[in-house]
Amino acid sequence: MVINNILFYMLLGLQSFRLNGILNIFMYATGYGLIIPFLLVNSNPIRIIFTWITGYYATTFLLLYYGHSRVGRAPLPNSGVSLSPVLSYSIPIFISGRVSYGATYVDRLIVSFLINLSELGIYNFALVLTNAISILTLPFTSMLLSRLSEFYGRGDRESFRLYSLKA
């Protein structure tokens, strides 16, 4: 999951939004789509974990292949494309990925320290509401984040500040 997260945010930094979306759909379709066939073979619930692992591994190999073919080779002398602008554009997206990944673990730590069931029930309900609201805001944050990365990479501090305030 950690490698997938880094590679998915690398795709966003490379401005490969469509491929990011397609591979994300592929990962979840593989991970969840294989559950029924795996359970039909053997009704052991551990098969569910194996399907998720299959989805993550297949997507990781596809991401590594694409990343290696896009970034792994040295630029041609006359191509005019260097790696430093790509890395410069992707810094805000990388930081955002780290923060969102860390937020997942903060959630798990909160749940592990809740002592009684009433607190856990209130927290669970609040989490469901928050996830429902985040479905509405996720497309906007994805678009805004790529724009902020562009401004950051170009050194356009005024536009970066203006869009950050809008966010």
Secondary structure, 3 states (H helix, E strand, C coil): CHHHHHHHHHHHHCCCHHHHHHHHHHHHHHHHHCHHHHHHHCCCCHHHHHHHHHHHHHHHHHHHHHHHHHCCCCCCCCCCCCHHHHHHHHHHHHHHHHHHHHHHHHHHHHHHHCCCHHHHHHHHHHHHHHHHHHHHHHHHHHHHHHHHHHHHHHCCHHHHHHHHHHC
